[in-house]
Amino acid sequence: MPNTLEESVPKKMLISANALRVLEKRYLRRNRASEIIETPEDMFHRVAKAVASAEFKYDPDADVAMVEKNFYQLMINLEFLPNSPTLLNAGTEDGQLSSCFVLPVHDSIEETFDAVKYTALIHKSGGGIGYDFSQVRAKGSSVGDHPNAAGGPVALIDVFARAADYIKQGGVRRGCNSVVLSVDHPDILDFIKAKNDPLALTNFHNSVSVTDDFMSRVRSGENYPIIDPRNGKATLWLRARDVFNLIVDQAWRTGDPGFVFIDRVNRDNPTPLLGRMKTITGCGEQALLPYESCNLGSINLAMMLKNQPEGLEIDFEKLSRIVPLAVRFLDNVIDINRLPFLEVEQATKRTRKIGLGVMGFADMLIRLGIPYNSTKAITVAEEVMEFITDLAHKASQQLAIERGVFPAWSGSVYEAEGMPMRNACCTTIAPTGTLSIIAGVSSGIEPIFAAVFVRNILEGENLLEINPYFEEAARERGFFTRELFEQLVTSNHLHLRKEIPEDIRKIFVTAHRVSPDWHVRVQAAFQRQTDNAVSKTVNFPKSATRADIAKVFMMAYEQGLKGITVYRDKSRDLQPLCTSETGMNLVGRRFKND
């Protein structure tokens, strides 16, 4: 087995109390009496054993025990974690291990409710789904002999949302869904305003799919055609800038919709002969063809550092050992995956896309003493992601030599380059919500939310989160006091606390203190070095104007992003908030037990 790790495997996993609580509530196996029957170590052994078993498919004499040991060590050391469905289902009867799916929605009652059925099956297994509703006929169109009978895409999205809500009640987590509608669809104005009601479509993220031509017409002030999806003919013309401004206004109000820059997505389509990609899944991380799925995994960048005489630096040698193993892990997942229906299995195995990404980027910067909102952070982002993607491609090429190229390789961009590849895509940046809690690091490539805050998890349980590097700095620099932490948990105004040294305040910059243009620059830096898409939220303060959001949307397009999501603080009345009293009580309990 190439690329083995030589370090010893720890007998006991070192995780925080919060991570253990999340594992107990969401991941660890239970018996019929709902009693937990495995430890975190047991869970990782279960996953490693199942994923390593794929080695037998290609080599009956493979040292599967060694592969299993290496996979286990990646996870137990929290250096790499696969997506939630793999942790939940590997080695179990369910066996569905992918996180991201794309389902087409066609314009017939039979195909529509097939898609609803497929939605239920995917959500039952813990996957998230991306949809494109652009083929659905407009509201008020005729259906057969019945004039004005069609409900249109927005009404149909509500049907899917209700189905998804129903299924998640019986599962361990709520599926993440995204839906796009082409900017030239007759119902685009209704779609833009679909989430005016804060209770509507709460488990769906909406994005408008826009072309380069549309963005050009926004700049020039020209009109653009609205196209009937049934016959491809223009039905009317709208002023592009007016539609753009309506999107901006709605995003300012509610955070939805975002943008998908669909021509940019398809310039990176590795298999153009299979068709155009029309949507990005879940939280914006993965562009896929209809019925494709993808399994994801993330490297913990906070662990990819080493001590040198002059201080910490990025451990590229360690990365060079971990990346090939992570790629092998994710490729193995495809072979043992029990996908929910035949169309998904066929589409997934045709391209064998995997999504290796990162988490803990903000923690890596903190440990290196680099502010998130700095040109040095941009340099680190590009340098690290370029290294990971280059190594992932080399690992995929090696697997292609050992196991064969992905079946749709002929006619792909890789055939044109004469490059054997096992996987049509190798890298992506996912949001890593609960995975980051398990690893004890910041989510994906986001800045830290706060140095001290209260996290709400399933069933309303509140967990106090204190950034471990902030706590370490507070103890070392002498400002670790109960009063400070009580004030931080209720206000999140770290930048105003004069008892905190200025250099610490700069390094521990929080999400709402990072200006929107720096959010975009970081996302663009990762996007330039990533095969697929990048999940990222651009945070705005409550005081942000519509002009601020319009500027960032245009900047995202100009910087080459594939999609963008924004959120203005307090723009959703129902955003999860913790009361000051709850935070104070949790801090008090922490200091009492310290």
Secondary structure as the mmCIF struct_conf table of DSSP 4:
data_model
#
loop_
_struct_conf.conf_type_id
_struct_conf.id
_struct_conf.beg_label_comp_id
_struct_conf.beg_label_asym_id
_struct_conf.beg_label_seq_id
_struct_conf.end_label_comp_id
_struct_conf.end_label_asym_id
_struct_conf.end_label_seq_id
BEND BEND1 ASN A 3 ASN A 3
BEND BEND2 GLU A 7 GLU A 7
HELX_LH_PP_P HELX_LH_PP_P1 SER A 8 PRO A 10
BEND BEND3 LYS A 11 LYS A 12
HELX_RH_AL_P HELX_RH_AL_P1 ALA A 17 ARG A 26
TURN_TY1_P TURN_TY1_P1 TYR A 27 TYR A 27
BEND BEND4 LEU A 28 LEU A 28
STRN STRN1 ARG A 30 ARG A 30
TURN_TY1_P TURN_TY1_P2 ARG A 32 ALA A 33
STRN STRN2 ILE A 36 ILE A 36
HELX_RH_AL_P HELX_RH_AL_P2 PRO A 40 ALA A 52
TURN_TY1_P TURN_TY1_P3 SER A 53 ALA A 54
HELX_RH_AL_P HELX_RH_AL_P3 GLU A 55 TYR A 58
TURN_TY1_P TURN_TY1_P4 PRO A 60 ASP A 61
HELX_RH_AL_P HELX_RH_AL_P4 VAL A 64 ILE A 76
TURN_TY1_P TURN_TY1_P5 ASN A 77 LEU A 78
BEND BEND5 GLU A 79 GLU A 79
STRN STRN3 PHE A 80 PRO A 82
HELX_RH_AL_P HELX_RH_AL_P5 SER A 84 ASN A 89
TURN_TY1_P TURN_TY1_P6 ALA A 90 GLY A 91
BEND BEND6 THR A 92 ASP A 94
STRN STRN4 CYS A 100 PRO A 104
BEND BEND7 ASP A 107 SER A 108
HELX_RH_AL_P HELX_RH_AL_P6 ILE A 109 LYS A 124
TURN_TY1_P TURN_TY1_P7 SER A 125 GLY A 126
STRN STRN5 GLY A 128 ASP A 132
TURN_TY1_P TURN_TY1_P8 SER A 134 GLN A 135
BEND BEND8 VAL A 136 VAL A 136
HELX_LH_PP_P HELX_LH_PP_P2 ARG A 137 ALA A 138
TURN_TY1_P TURN_TY1_P9 LYS A 139 GLY A 140
STRN STRN6 VAL A 143 VAL A 143
TURN_TY1_P TURN_TY1_P10 GLY A 144 ASP A 145
STRN STRN7 HIS A 146 HIS A 146
TURN_TY1_P TURN_TY1_P11 PRO A 147 ASN A 148
HELX_RH_AL_P HELX_RH_AL_P7 GLY A 152 LYS A 168
TURN_TY1_P TURN_TY1_P12 GLN A 169 GLY A 170
BEND BEND9 GLY A 171 ARG A 173
HELX_LH_PP_P HELX_LH_PP_P3 ARG A 174 CYS A 176
STRN STRN8 ASN A 177 SER A 182
TURN_TY1_P TURN_TY1_P13 VAL A 183 ASP A 184
BEND BEND10 HIS A 185 HIS A 185
TURN_TY1_P TURN_TY1_P14 PRO A 186 ASP A 187
HELX_RH_AL_P HELX_RH_AL_P8 ILE A 188 ILE A 192
TURN_TY1_P TURN_TY1_P15 LYS A 193 LYS A 195
BEND BEND11 ASP A 197 ASP A 197
TURN_TY1_P TURN_TY1_P16 PRO A 198 ASN A 203
STRN STRN9 PHE A 204 VAL A 210
HELX_RH_AL_P HELX_RH_AL_P9 ASP A 212 SER A 220
TURN_TY1_P TURN_TY1_P17 GLY A 221 GLY A 221
STRN STRN10 ASN A 223 ILE A 227
TURN_TY1_P TURN_TY1_P18 PRO A 229 ASN A 231
STRN STRN11 ALA A 234 ARG A 239
HELX_RH_AL_P HELX_RH_AL_P10 ALA A 240 THR A 254
BEND BEND12 GLY A 255 GLY A 255
STRN STRN12 GLY A 258 PHE A 261
HELX_RH_AL_P HELX_RH_AL_P11 ILE A 262 ARG A 267
TURN_TY1_P TURN_TY1_P19 ASP A 268 ASP A 268
BEND BEND13 PRO A 270 PRO A 270
HELX_RH_3T_P HELX_RH_3T_P1 PRO A 272 LEU A 274
STRN STRN13 THR A 279 ILE A 280
TURN_TY1_P TURN_TY1_P20 GLY A 282 GLY A 284
STRN STRN14 ALA A 287 LEU A 288
TURN_TY1_P TURN_TY1_P21 PRO A 290 TYR A 291
STRN STRN15 SER A 293 ASN A 300
HELX_RH_3T_P HELX_RH_3T_P2 LEU A 301 MET A 303
BEND BEND14 MET A 304 MET A 304
STRN STRN16 LEU A 305 GLN A 308
TURN_TY1_P TURN_TY1_P22 PRO A 309 GLU A 310
STRN STRN17 GLY A 311 ILE A 314
HELX_RH_AL_P HELX_RH_AL_P12 PHE A 316 ILE A 336
BEND BEND15 PRO A 340 PHE A 341
HELX_RH_AL_P HELX_RH_AL_P13 LEU A 342 THR A 351
STRN STRN18 ILE A 354 MET A 359
HELX_RH_AL_P HELX_RH_AL_P14 PHE A 361 LEU A 368
TURN_TY1_P TURN_TY1_P23 GLY A 369 GLY A 369
BEND BEND16 TYR A 372 SER A 374
HELX_RH_AL_P HELX_RH_AL_P15 THR A 375 ARG A 403
TURN_TY1_P TURN_TY1_P24 PRO A 407 ALA A 408
TURN_TY1_P TURN_TY1_P25 SER A 410 GLY A 411
BEND BEND17 SER A 412 SER A 412
HELX_RH_AL_P HELX_RH_AL_P16 VAL A 413 ALA A 416
TURN_TY1_P TURN_TY1_P26 GLU A 417 GLY A 418
BEND BEND18 ARG A 422 ARG A 422
BEND BEND19 ALA A 424 ALA A 424
STRN STRN19 THR A 427 THR A 427
STRN STRN20 ILE A 429 ILE A 429
HELX_RH_AL_P HELX_RH_AL_P17 GLY A 433 ALA A 439
TURN_TY1_P TURN_TY1_P27 GLY A 440 GLY A 440
BEND BEND20 VAL A 441 VAL A 441
TURN_TY1_P TURN_TY1_P28 GLY A 444 ILE A 445
HELX_LH_PP_P HELX_LH_PP_P4 GLU A 446 PRO A 447
STRN STRN21 ILE A 448 ILE A 448
BEND BEND21 PHE A 449 PHE A 449
BEND BEND22 ALA A 451 ALA A 451
STRN STRN22 VAL A 452 ASN A 456
HELX_RH_3T_P HELX_RH_3T_P3 LEU A 458 GLY A 460
STRN STRN23 ASN A 462 ILE A 466
HELX_RH_AL_P HELX_RH_AL_P18 PRO A 468 ARG A 477
TURN_TY1_P TURN_TY1_P29 GLY A 478 GLY A 478
HELX_RH_AL_P HELX_RH_AL_P19 ARG A 482 SER A 491
HELX_RH_3T_P HELX_RH_3T_P4 LEU A 494 LEU A 496
TURN_TY1_P TURN_TY1_P30 LYS A 498 GLU A 499
BEND BEND23 ILE A 500 ILE A 500
HELX_RH_AL_P HELX_RH_AL_P20 GLU A 502 ILE A 507
TURN_TY1_P TURN_TY1_P31 PHE A 508 PHE A 508
STRN STRN24 THR A 510 THR A 510
HELX_RH_3T_P HELX_RH_3T_P5 ALA A 511 ARG A 513
BEND BEND24 VAL A 514 VAL A 514
HELX_RH_AL_P HELX_RH_AL_P21 PRO A 516 GLN A 527
TURN_TY1_P TURN_TY1_P32 ARG A 528 GLN A 529
BEND BEND25 ASP A 531 ASN A 532
STRN STRN25 VAL A 534 VAL A 534
STRN STRN26 THR A 537 PHE A 540
TURN_TY1_P TURN_TY1_P33 LYS A 542 SER A 543
HELX_RH_AL_P HELX_RH_AL_P22 ARG A 546 GLU A 558
TURN_TY1_P TURN_TY1_P34 GLN A 559 GLY A 560
BEND BEND26 LYS A 562 LYS A 562
STRN STRN27 GLY A 563 ARG A 568
TURN_TY1_P TURN_TY1_P35 ASP A 569 LYS A 570
BEND BEND27 ARG A 572 ARG A 572
TURN_TY1_P TURN_TY1_P36 ASP A 573 LEU A 574
BEND BEND28 GLN A 575 GLN A 575
HELX_RH_AL_P HELX_RH_AL_P23 SER A 580 ASN A 593
#
